[in-house]
């Protein structure tokens, strides 16, 4: 399985989660080739000190709990270390694509009824006055 990663940001975290991103720890020697570990995060809220605002539960280590600052950084010794939070999600293999310039034909109500390549449109294959031709780009997905 392939993964993509991005930095954790508390400002857009809820939006990231809604788009399929998950939290994990960043460990310098594990990524990008390693498999992310599942992590549960508890936000202790605005009354918590900013240096210990988040609590992480590392399920891969039997439920070990670590405190993180609001940016997701973990600091156990007074010296910041490389163990902090990042977001990841699985990357799906995308089929090959190519685009073609085309024309979409719309009814009076704006419903697309027909899509053709520019060549077919220029050849006059569609002469229905009730349809309005609108230029468009057609994306073709090649079979895997």
N, C-alpha and C positions, 0 to 999 in steps of 0.2 A: 504494500500500500504506500502511496506517496502522500506527503503532507505539505501544506503551505503554512507559514508562520507569520505573525505580525506582533508588534509590541502591544502590551496591555495598556489600556488607557481608561481610567475610571470615568472620564467624561462621556465616552461612547460605548462603554461596556455593555449596557442593556441592548443597544442597537446591534452590536456585534453578535451577542448571544442569539438574538432573533434571526440573524442571518447564518446560523449554523456554526459559529466559532465556539470553541471550548477552551477552557483554561488548562494549562499544565505548567510545570516548572521548566525553566530553561537551565540546562546544565551544559556547560561548554563542550564537554566530551560526548554528549548524547546526540546533538543535532548538527546537521540536518538529517543524518542517516538513521537515527534511532526512532523507536516507537514512543510517542508521547504517553506520559503517565496520567491517569485520571486524577483530578484534584477537585475537591469541593471547597468553595470559598464562602465564608460567612463575613458579611460586612457588619461591623459592630456599631456603625452609625456615627453621626457627627459628634456625639459626646465622648467618643473614644479618642485617645491621644493619636495624633497623626502618624506617629512612628509605629503604632500597633493597631491601626484601624481595621486591618483585614486579618482573619484567621484562616489558614489553609489546612485542610485535612488531606493528607497524602495516603490514599487507599493502597498504594503499592508498598507502603512501609507500615502496614498494620494500623493505619489511622493516626500516624504521627501528626501532631499539630504544630504549626509554625505561625509566628506573628509576622505580618508584613506591614510596611508603611502604605500610605494611600496610593502611591505609585506602583505598588506590588513588589517592592524590593524586600529581600530577606537579609537580616543582619544579626547574626548570633554572637559576634565577638567584639563589636564596636568597630570593626573594619568591614565595609561592604564587601560581599562576596558575589560570585557569579550566579548563585542560585536565586532566581527571581521568577516572576510570573510572565508568561507570554500566552498568546492565543494561537490555536491551530485548528485546521480542518482538513479533511481528506480531499485530495485533488483527484477529480475524475478525468480519465482520458477523454479529451474532446475529439469528436470526429473531424476529419479534414473538411474545410469549408472553402467555398469560392463564391464570389458575388457576381451578379449579372444585373445590368441596368434594365429596368422594365417599366411597364405601365400597368397600374391598377385601375379597373373600371368601376366607378361608383354609381349607385342609383341616386335618385333625387333625395332619398332619405339618408344618404351617406354610407350605405352598405356596400362592401366590396363584393362584386359578383364574378369578376374575372381578373386574372393576372396573366400578362403576356410579356414576352421579351420585347425590347425596343424594335428589333428587326421585324417581328410579327406585326407590331403596331404600325410601323412605317409601310409595311406591305399592304395596309388597308384591310386586314382580316376582320376588323371589328368596326362596322359602320352603323351602329345603333345610336341614333340621336338621343335616346333616353339615358344613355350612360355617359358619364363624364370621365375622360382619361386623366389620370394623375400620375406623374413620374414617380418611380419608386426604385428601391434597390432590393433585389431578390437574393437571399442567401441560400445556397445549395449545400446541404450536408452530404458529404461523400459516405457511402456505406463502409462500415468498419471491416 
